[in-house]
């Protein structure tokens, strides 16, 4: 969310962000509504002031004047009530428009409406060359009896998975390994629920606009979250964080759920796009300094790259375009891992800086050295998400006989060289 003062004073900047992020919203209509709301608030305040003045003069007024004064005060109160009712409706409409305004993107972000405008920043690691016909991850799983991908659909429907044996152990080992790595980097481990109130989704910017992607539990007025970021953003909502408590570094681990609305027919085979998964999310709350949040963005990205390097998975870092980065993002980098069966890189990580756009929605603030209360900056990054990470891990390390050689970083955890 942007502040109204910023919008009033930087109309052209906001218009450019709306165009660059391909958002359908009329800023002139928003500003006109803002003018109406401010005028109505002024009128209500003026009526209340006049009514209070009449009430204060009532005791000293001539008895013959009191009936007229009382009637005038009553009339003013009624008029103020009428305006306040209309004001509530217009304020709600203004708030709805404000929630749809995009954040101002980074100057270095590629400008374009979709992912085709994303640019590759760097490629790391050597793409494997096999002297045999490589299998995809589903074939490897079936060959080694590592899952019941067919049977589980009888229980839970499509796009579900049920790992077994060594692969089930590997999934858990991977997450524990990544948690330890982030803890060593100074992040506080957090296990957070997938259930959250609608207000938590609004705070992150997932609502309004993406309700169809979340599973709803109407009876309890809750939704299932697709990322730990939703719980972590609202964890300190309404608080004022003292300067010496910043930055707050969380590594949030949670089950995640996504309906994958609109993705019918895409990635239906195997583990790439499933409805339930597990994710370890890096999350940062820092002071609202552009340079400081840029440093944290670089560090979050470096942590994710560190994990992929240790897993010996080739990857590329992508600078995400304005139209692909999402409504509230200031800057976003995707990391795409090499998937041999597809012959291309596929997104496995995402690193985002949101400046104070989320903080304003979530009412996340801090008190600076001059005791001034300000909105914080927030950042988030996928450290590891499973089962998606298993796809490049299995395929890049497969052997001719169908076995999978584990990267050195995991061999001790799994008790051997092979899965």
C-alpha positions as CSV (number, residue, x, y, z in Angstrom):
1,X,0.0,0.0,0.0
2,X,1.2,3.5,-0.7
3,X,0.5,6.5,1.5
4,X,-2.1,9.0,0.3
5,X,0.3,11.8,0.7
6,X,2.8,10.0,-1.6
7,X,0.1,9.5,-4.2
8,X,-1.0,13.1,-4.1
9,X,2.6,14.4,-4.4
10,X,3.9,11.8,-6.9
11,X,1.0,11.2,-9.3
12,X,3.2,10.7,-12.3
13,X,5.4,8.2,-10.5
14,X,2.4,6.2,-9.4
15,X,0.9,6.4,-12.9
16,X,4.2,4.9,-14.3
17,X,4.1,2.1,-11.8
18,X,0.5,1.3,-12.7
19,X,1.5,1.2,-16.4
20,X,4.7,-0.8,-15.8
21,X,3.0,-3.4,-13.7
22,X,0.1,-3.7,-16.0
23,X,-2.5,-2.9,-13.3
24,X,-6.0,-1.8,-14.2
25,X,-6.8,1.1,-11.9
26,X,-7.7,4.7,-12.5
27,X,-5.6,7.0,-10.2
28,X,-7.5,10.1,-11.2
29,X,-10.7,8.4,-9.9
30,X,-8.9,7.5,-6.7
31,X,-7.6,11.0,-6.2
32,X,-11.1,12.4,-6.9
33,X,-12.6,10.0,-4.3
34,X,-9.9,11.0,-1.9
35,X,-10.9,14.7,-2.4
36,X,-14.5,13.8,-1.7
37,X,-13.6,11.9,1.5
38,X,-11.4,14.8,2.8
39,X,-14.2,17.3,2.1
40,X,-16.8,15.2,3.9
41,X,-14.5,14.8,6.9
42,X,-14.0,18.5,7.0
43,X,-17.7,19.1,6.8
44,X,-18.4,16.6,9.6
45,X,-15.7,18.2,11.8
46,X,-17.2,21.6,11.2
47,X,-20.7,20.5,12.0
48,X,-19.5,18.8,15.2
49,X,-17.6,21.9,16.2
50,X,-20.6,24.2,15.7
51,X,-22.8,21.8,17.6
52,X,-20.4,21.8,20.5
53,X,-20.3,25.6,20.5
54,X,-24.1,25.7,20.6
55,X,-24.2,23.1,23.5
56,X,-21.6,25.2,25.4
57,X,-23.7,28.4,25.0
58,X,-27.0,26.7,25.9
59,X,-26.7,27.3,29.7
60,X,-26.0,31.1,29.3
61,X,-28.5,31.6,26.5
62,X,-31.8,33.4,27.1
63,X,-34.6,30.9,27.9
64,X,-36.5,32.1,24.9
65,X,-33.6,31.3,22.6
66,X,-33.0,27.8,23.9
67,X,-35.6,25.9,21.8
68,X,-34.2,27.3,18.6
69,X,-30.6,26.5,19.7
70,X,-31.6,23.0,20.6
71,X,-33.3,22.5,17.3
72,X,-30.3,23.8,15.5
73,X,-28.0,21.5,17.4
74,X,-30.2,18.6,16.7
75,X,-30.3,19.5,13.0
76,X,-26.5,19.7,12.9
77,X,-26.2,16.3,14.6
78,X,-28.5,14.7,12.1
79,X,-26.7,16.3,9.2
80,X,-23.4,15.1,10.6
81,X,-24.8,11.6,11.0
82,X,-26.0,11.5,7.4
83,X,-22.6,12.6,6.1
84,X,-20.8,10.1,8.3
85,X,-22.9,7.3,6.8
86,X,-22.0,8.4,3.3
87,X,-18.4,8.9,4.4
88,X,-18.1,5.3,5.6
89,X,-19.2,4.1,2.2
90,X,-16.8,6.3,0.3
91,X,-13.9,5.6,2.7
92,X,-14.5,1.9,2.1
93,X,-14.4,2.4,-1.6
94,X,-11.2,4.5,-1.3
95,X,-9.6,1.8,0.8
96,X,-10.5,-0.9,-1.8
97,X,-8.8,1.2,-4.5
98,X,-5.7,1.8,-2.2
99,X,-5.3,-2.0,-1.8
100,X,-5.1,-2.4,-5.5
101,X,-2.3,0.1,-6.0
102,X,1.1,-1.3,-7.0
103,X,4.3,-0.6,-5.2
104,X,6.9,1.5,-7.0
105,X,9.3,-0.9,-8.7
106,X,13.1,-0.7,-8.7
107,X,14.6,1.4,-11.5
108,X,16.7,-1.6,-12.6
109,X,13.7,-4.0,-13.1
110,X,13.0,-4.9,-16.8
111,X,9.9,-3.2,-17.9
112,X,7.3,-5.5,-19.5
113,X,3.9,-7.1,-18.9
114,X,4.9,-10.7,-18.3
115,X,7.7,-13.3,-17.7
116,X,8.9,-13.1,-21.3
117,X,10.6,-9.8,-20.4
118,X,12.6,-11.3,-17.5
119,X,16.3,-11.2,-18.0
120,X,19.0,-13.7,-16.9
121,X,21.5,-12.2,-14.5
122,X,23.9,-15.1,-14.2
123,X,24.1,-18.9,-14.7
124,X,26.0,-21.0,-12.1
125,X,27.0,-24.6,-12.3
126,X,27.7,-27.0,-15.2
127,X,24.7,-28.6,-16.9
128,X,25.2,-32.4,-16.7
129,X,26.1,-34.3,-19.8
130,X,24.8,-37.9,-19.6
131,X,26.3,-40.8,-21.6
132,X,23.0,-42.6,-21.3
133,X,19.3,-41.6,-22.0
134,X,18.4,-39.7,-18.8
135,X,15.1,-40.4,-17.1
136,X,12.7,-37.8,-15.7
137,X,12.0,-37.7,-12.0
138,X,8.8,-39.7,-12.3
139,X,10.5,-42.6,-14.0
140,X,13.3,-42.5,-11.4
141,X,10.7,-42.5,-8.6
142,X,8.8,-45.4,-10.1
143,X,11.9,-47.4,-10.8
144,X,13.1,-47.1,-7.2
145,X,9.6,-47.4,-5.6
146,X,10.0,-44.0,-3.9
147,X,6.4,-42.9,-4.0
148,X,2.8,-43.8,-4.6
149,X,1.9,-41.1,-7.1
150,X,-1.0,-43.1,-8.6
151,X,-2.6,-44.5,-5.4
152,X,-2.7,-41.2,-3.6
153,X,-5.0,-39.7,-6.3
154,X,-7.7,-42.2,-5.1
155,X,-7.5,-40.5,-1.7
156,X,-6.8,-36.9,-2.4
157,X,-7.3,-36.3,-6.1
158,X,-4.9,-34.9,-8.7
159,X,-1.7,-33.0,-8.1
160,X,-1.0,-34.8,-4.8
161,X,2.0,-36.8,-3.9
162,X,2.9,-39.5,-1.4
163,X,6.6,-40.2,-0.9
164,X,7.9,-43.4,0.6
165,X,11.1,-45.0,1.8
166,X,14.4,-43.2,1.1
167,X,12.9,-40.4,-0.8
168,X,10.5,-39.6,2.1
169,X,13.5,-39.5,4.4
170,X,15.4,-37.3,2.0
171,X,12.6,-34.7,1.9
172,X,12.7,-34.4,5.7
173,X,16.5,-34.5,5.8
174,X,16.7,-31.7,3.2
175,X,14.5,-29.4,5.2
176,X,16.3,-30.1,8.5
177,X,19.6,-29.5,6.7
178,X,18.4,-26.2,5.2
179,X,17.1,-25.1,8.6
180,X,20.5,-25.7,10.2
181,X,22.2,-23.7,7.4
182,X,19.9,-20.7,8.0
183,X,20.2,-20.9,11.8
184,X,24.0,-20.7,11.3
185,X,23.3,-17.5,9.3
186,X,21.5,-15.9,12.2
187,X,17.9,-16.6,11.3
188,X,15.5,-17.6,14.1
189,X,13.7,-20.9,13.2
190,X,9.9,-20.5,13.2
191,X,7.3,-23.2,12.6
192,X,4.1,-21.4,11.5
193,X,0.6,-22.6,10.8
194,X,-0.9,-22.8,7.3
195,X,-4.2,-21.5,8.6
196,X,-4.7,-17.7,8.6
197,X,-7.4,-15.1,8.7
198,X,-8.3,-13.1,5.6
199,X,-6.7,-10.0,7.2
200,X,-3.3,-11.8,7.1
201,X,-3.7,-12.4,3.4
202,X,-4.6,-8.7,2.9
203,X,-1.5,-7.7,4.9
204,X,0.8,-9.5,2.5
205,X,-1.0,-8.4,-0.6
206,X,-2.4,-11.8,-1.6
207,X,-5.9,-10.4,-1.1
208,X,-7.7,-8.8,-2.8
209,X,-7.0,-10.3,-6.2
210,X,-5.8,-13.9,-5.6
211,X,-8.6,-15.4,-3.5
212,X,-9.2,-18.1,-6.1
213,X,-5.7,-19.5,-5.5
214,X,-6.3,-20.2,-1.8
215,X,-8.3,-22.9,-0.2
216,X,-11.1,-21.4,1.9
217,X,-12.5,-22.8,5.1
218,X,-15.7,-20.8,5.4
219,X,-17.0,-22.3,8.6
220,X,-14.0,-21.0,10.5
221,X,-13.4,-17.8,8.4
222,X,-9.9,-19.0,7.6
223,X,-7.8,-19.8,4.5
224,X,-4.9,-22.2,3.9
225,X,-1.8,-20.2,3.2
226,X,0.6,-20.9,0.3
227,X,3.6,-19.5,2.1
228,X,4.9,-18.9,5.6
229,X,5.3,-15.2,4.7
230,X,1.5,-14.8,5.4
231,X,1.8,-15.7,9.0
232,X,5.2,-14.0,9.5
233,X,4.1,-10.7,8.1
234,X,1.2,-10.4,10.6
235,X,3.1,-11.8,13.5
236,X,4.1,-8.3,14.7
237,X,1.1,-6.4,13.2
238,X,0.2,-3.4,15.2
239,X,3.4,-3.3,17.2
240,X,6.1,-0.6,17.2
241,X,9.5,-2.3,17.1
242,X,12.3,-0.6,18.9
243,X,15.4,0.2,16.7
244,X,17.7,-2.2,18.7
245,X,15.4,-5.1,17.9
246,X,16.0,-4.7,14.1
247,X,16.6,-6.5,11.9
248,X,14.2,-9.4,12.7
249,X,15.4,-12.5,10.8
250,X,13.0,-15.4,10.6
251,X,13.2,-18.8,8.8
252,X,9.6,-19.9,8.7
253,X,8.8,-23.6,8.1
254,X,5.2,-24.6,7.2
255,X,3.0,-26.8,5.2
256,X,1.7,-24.8,2.2
257,X,-1.4,-25.1,0.1
258,X,-2.2,-23.7,-3.4
259,X,-5.2,-24.4,-5.6
260,X,-3.1,-23.6,-8.7
261,X,-6.1,-22.0,-10.2
262,X,-5.6,-21.2,-13.9
263,X,-2.8,-23.7,-14.3
264,X,-4.9,-26.6,-15.8
265,X,-2.8,-28.7,-18.1
266,X,0.5,-27.3,-17.0
267,X,3.1,-29.4,-15.1
268,X,0.5,-32.1,-14.3
269,X,3.2,-34.9,-14.3
270,X,5.0,-35.6,-11.1
271,X,6.2,-33.2,-8.4
272,X,6.6,-29.8,-10.1
273,X,3.1,-28.3,-9.4
274,X,1.3,-29.9,-6.5
275,X,-1.5,-28.6,-4.2
276,X,0.3,-29.3,-0.9
277,X,4.0,-28.9,-0.2
278,X,6.5,-27.8,2.5
279,X,8.5,-24.6,2.4
280,X,11.2,-23.0,4.4
281,X,10.9,-19.2,4.0
282,X,13.5,-16.6,4.8
283,X,11.8,-13.4,6.1
284,X,13.3,-10.1,7.1
285,X,11.9,-7.0,8.9
286,X,14.4,-4.1,8.7
287,X,14.4,-0.3,9.0
288,X,13.1,1.6,6.1
289,X,16.4,2.4,4.5
290,X,16.8,1.6,0.8
291,X,20.4,0.7,1.1
292,X,19.9,-1.5,4.1
293,X,17.0,-3.4,2.5
294,X,19.1,-3.8,-0.7
295,X,21.8,-5.4,1.4
296,X,19.3,-7.9,2.9
297,X,18.0,-8.7,-0.6
298,X,21.5,-9.6,-1.7
299,X,22.0,-11.7,1.4
300,X,18.7,-13.6,1.1
301,X,19.6,-14.3,-2.5
302,X,23.1,-15.5,-1.5
303,X,21.6,-17.9,1.1
304,X,19.4,-19.5,-1.5
305,X,22.3,-19.8,-4.0
306,X,24.4,-21.3,-1.2
307,X,21.9,-24.1,-0.7
308,X,21.7,-24.8,-4.5
309,X,25.5,-24.9,-4.8
310,X,25.7,-27.3,-1.9
311,X,23.1,-29.5,-3.6
312,X,25.2,-29.3,-6.8
313,X,22.3,-28.2,-8.9
314,X,23.0,-25.9,-11.9
315,X,20.8,-22.7,-11.7
316,X,20.3,-19.3,-13.1
317,X,19.3,-16.0,-11.4
318,X,16.6,-14.0,-13.2
319,X,15.7,-10.3,-12.8
320,X,12.0,-10.3,-12.8
321,X,10.1,-7.8,-15.0
322,X,7.7,-5.3,-13.6
323,X,4.6,-7.1,-15.0
324,X,5.7,-10.5,-13.6
325,X,7.0,-9.5,-10.1
326,X,3.6,-8.9,-8.5
327,X,1.7,-6.0,-7.2
328,X,3.7,-5.0,-4.1
329,X,7.2,-5.9,-5.1
330,X,10.0,-3.3,-5.3
331,X,12.5,-5.9,-6.7
332,X,12.2,-9.6,-7.4
333,X,14.8,-12.2,-8.4
334,X,13.8,-15.7,-9.3
335,X,16.2,-18.6,-9.2
336,X,15.6,-21.3,-11.8
337,X,17.1,-24.7,-11.4
338,X,18.1,-26.9,-14.4
339,X,15.7,-29.8,-15.1
340,X,17.3,-32.2,-17.6
341,X,14.1,-33.9,-18.7
342,X,12.7,-30.5,-19.7
343,X,15.9,-29.2,-21.1
344,X,15.5,-25.9,-19.4
345,X,15.6,-24.0,-16.1
346,X,12.5,-24.0,-13.9
347,X,11.8,-21.6,-11.0
348,X,12.5,-23.1,-7.6
349,X,13.2,-20.0,-5.5
350,X,11.9,-16.4,-5.4
351,X,13.5,-13.4,-3.6
352,X,11.5,-10.2,-3.0
353,X,11.9,-6.8,-1.5
354,X,8.6,-4.9,-0.8
355,X,9.9,-1.8,0.9
356,X,7.1,-0.5,3.1
357,X,4.2,-1.6,0.9
358,X,3.4,-4.7,3.0
359,X,4.2,-2.9,6.3
360,X,1.5,-0.2,5.7
361,X,-1.1,-2.9,5.0
362,X,0.0,-4.9,8.1
363,X,0.7,-1.8,10.3
364,X,4.3,-2.9,10.9
365,X,6.3,0.0,12.4
366,X,9.5,0.8,14.2
367,X,10.8,3.7,16.3
368,X,14.0,5.3,15.0
369,X,16.8,7.0,17.0
370,X,14.9,10.3,17.1
371,X,11.8,8.4,18.5
372,X,9.9,8.9,15.3
373,X,7.6,6.0,14.4
374,X,8.0,4.8,10.8
375,X,6.9,1.8,8.7
376,X,9.5,-1.0,8.3
377,X,10.7,-2.7,5.1
378,X,9.9,-6.4,4.6
379,X,11.7,-9.0,2.4
380,X,11.1,-12.7,1.8
381,X,12.9,-15.5,0.0
382,X,12.3,-19.2,-0.7
383,X,15.1,-21.0,1.0
384,X,13.8,-24.4,0.0
385,X,10.4,-25.8,-1.2
386,X,9.6,-29.5,-1.4
387,X,8.8,-31.5,-3.4
388,X,9.7,-29.2,-6.2
389,X,13.4,-29.1,-5.3
390,X,13.4,-32.9,-5.6
391,X,12.9,-32.7,-9.3
392,X,16.2,-31.1,-10.2
393,X,17.9,-32.9,-7.4
394,X,16.9,-36.4,-8.6
395,X,17.4,-35.7,-12.3
396,X,20.7,-33.9,-12.2
397,X,22.3,-36.6,-10.0
398,X,20.9,-39.7,-11.7
399,X,23.1,-42.6,-12.7
400,X,22.8,-45.0,-15.7
401,X,21.4,-47.8,-13.5
402,X,18.6,-45.5,-12.1
403,X,20.3,-44.8,-8.8
404,X,20.7,-41.2,-7.6
405,X,24.1,-40.1,-6.3
406,X,23.7,-37.7,-3.4
407,X,25.6,-34.4,-3.2
408,X,28.3,-34.5,-0.6
409,X,26.4,-32.1,1.6
410,X,23.6,-34.7,2.1
411,X,25.6,-38.0,2.2
412,X,26.2,-37.8,6.0
413,X,22.6,-37.1,6.7
414,X,21.4,-40.0,4.5
415,X,24.1,-42.4,5.6
416,X,25.6,-43.1,2.3
417,X,26.7,-42.0,-1.2
418,X,23.5,-43.0,-2.9
419,X,19.8,-42.4,-2.3
